[in-house]
């Protein structure tokens, strides 16, 4: 059985920038690209599994997973579930 996947970087793809994408969610400010949750959800509904990729340090794993799980955009759109691949060297 073949799996169809889409790889999405977190910082600069889901978030609008690398640095501020790390900081603003910690203080409750949304810094995501408008419509990204709706886009990735539509891709997911077409039979693709979304895999999230980041160069964030492994120590940020829980924060990053929480960000992906809890992001809500206009209309209540959220990101689809998917594994998170992080940088083991950081």
C-alpha beads as a LAMMPS data file, in Angstrom:
LAMMPS data file: protein, C-alpha beads

90 atoms
89 bonds

1 atom types
1 bond types

-500.0 500.0 xlo xhi
-500.0 500.0 ylo yhi
-500.0 500.0 zlo zhi

Masses

1 110.0

Atoms # bond

1 1 1 0.000 0.000 0.000
2 1 1 1.351 3.396 -0.970
3 1 1 0.974 6.485 1.181
4 1 1 0.635 9.955 -0.220
5 1 1 2.289 12.650 1.872
6 1 1 2.791 16.370 1.815
7 1 1 5.673 17.836 3.817
8 1 1 5.109 21.264 5.331
9 1 1 7.780 23.249 7.092
10 1 1 6.510 24.977 10.223
11 1 1 8.524 28.203 10.442
12 1 1 8.098 30.484 7.473
13 1 1 5.494 28.219 5.860
14 1 1 2.817 27.814 8.491
15 1 1 4.135 30.824 10.404
16 1 1 4.888 34.098 8.649
17 1 1 8.513 34.142 9.788
18 1 1 11.040 31.949 11.537
19 1 1 11.797 34.094 14.575
20 1 1 8.446 35.749 15.211
21 1 1 6.701 32.457 14.462
22 1 1 8.475 31.056 17.517
23 1 1 7.854 34.028 19.805
24 1 1 4.374 35.391 19.079
25 1 1 2.412 32.190 19.831
26 1 1 4.016 32.150 23.297
27 1 1 2.312 35.474 24.070
28 1 1 -0.989 34.531 22.456
29 1 1 -0.544 36.293 19.127
30 1 1 -1.307 34.537 15.853
31 1 1 1.571 34.764 13.390
32 1 1 0.391 32.149 10.897
33 1 1 -0.151 32.644 7.179
34 1 1 -3.844 33.339 6.588
35 1 1 -5.562 30.317 5.061
36 1 1 -2.778 27.787 5.743
37 1 1 -5.002 25.620 7.961
38 1 1 -7.744 25.547 5.334
39 1 1 -5.195 24.710 2.597
40 1 1 -3.559 21.835 4.491
41 1 1 -6.973 20.502 5.550
42 1 1 -8.128 20.486 1.908
43 1 1 -4.954 18.615 0.929
44 1 1 -5.605 16.143 3.745
45 1 1 -9.186 15.594 2.547
46 1 1 -7.771 14.657 -0.865
47 1 1 -6.066 11.627 0.656
48 1 1 -2.686 13.053 1.611
49 1 1 -1.061 12.696 5.012
50 1 1 0.550 15.930 6.232
51 1 1 4.028 15.606 7.736
52 1 1 5.337 18.647 9.598
53 1 1 9.045 19.490 9.454
54 1 1 11.003 21.971 11.553
55 1 1 14.573 22.826 12.436
56 1 1 13.472 23.806 15.940
57 1 1 15.392 22.153 18.757
58 1 1 14.091 18.860 20.098
59 1 1 13.547 20.653 23.425
60 1 1 10.752 22.611 21.736
61 1 1 8.884 19.467 20.714
62 1 1 5.959 19.877 23.112
63 1 1 5.532 23.577 22.329
64 1 1 5.657 22.929 18.596
65 1 1 3.206 20.014 18.735
66 1 1 0.903 22.163 20.855
67 1 1 1.115 24.988 18.343
68 1 1 0.191 22.663 15.465
69 1 1 -2.642 21.078 17.459
70 1 1 -4.105 24.322 18.817
71 1 1 -3.811 26.716 15.868
72 1 1 -7.235 28.095 14.932
73 1 1 -7.806 30.413 12.032
74 1 1 -10.862 32.218 10.671
75 1 1 -13.933 30.036 10.566
76 1 1 -12.375 27.691 13.145
77 1 1 -10.022 26.062 10.632
78 1 1 -7.296 23.970 12.252
79 1 1 -4.283 22.068 10.991
80 1 1 -4.737 18.364 10.234
81 1 1 -3.051 15.801 12.470
82 1 1 0.328 14.575 11.348
83 1 1 3.754 13.578 12.600
84 1 1 6.360 16.203 13.459
85 1 1 9.985 15.725 12.378
86 1 1 12.474 17.861 14.309
87 1 1 16.191 18.528 14.217
88 1 1 17.977 16.080 16.530
89 1 1 21.175 18.136 16.455
90 1 1 19.804 21.204 18.190

Bonds

1 1 1 2
2 1 2 3
3 1 3 4
4 1 4 5
5 1 5 6
6 1 6 7
7 1 7 8
8 1 8 9
9 1 9 10
10 1 10 11
11 1 11 12
12 1 12 13
13 1 13 14
14 1 14 15
15 1 15 16
16 1 16 17
17 1 17 18
18 1 18 19
19 1 19 20
20 1 20 21
21 1 21 22
22 1 22 23
23 1 23 24
24 1 24 25
25 1 25 26
26 1 26 27
27 1 27 28
28 1 28 29
29 1 29 30
30 1 30 31
31 1 31 32
32 1 32 33
33 1 33 34
34 1 34 35
35 1 35 36
36 1 36 37
37 1 37 38
38 1 38 39
39 1 39 40
40 1 40 41
41 1 41 42
42 1 42 43
43 1 43 44
44 1 44 45
45 1 45 46
46 1 46 47
47 1 47 48
48 1 48 49
49 1 49 50
50 1 50 51
51 1 51 52
52 1 52 53
53 1 53 54
54 1 54 55
55 1 55 56
56 1 56 57
57 1 57 58
58 1 58 59
59 1 59 60
60 1 60 61
61 1 61 62
62 1 62 63
63 1 63 64
64 1 64 65
65 1 65 66
66 1 66 67
67 1 67 68
68 1 68 69
69 1 69 70
70 1 70 71
71 1 71 72
72 1 72 73
73 1 73 74
74 1 74 75
75 1 75 76
76 1 76 77
77 1 77 78
78 1 78 79
79 1 79 80
80 1 80 81
81 1 81 82
82 1 82 83
83 1 83 84
84 1 84 85
85 1 85 86
86 1 86 87
87 1 87 88
88 1 88 89
89 1 89 90
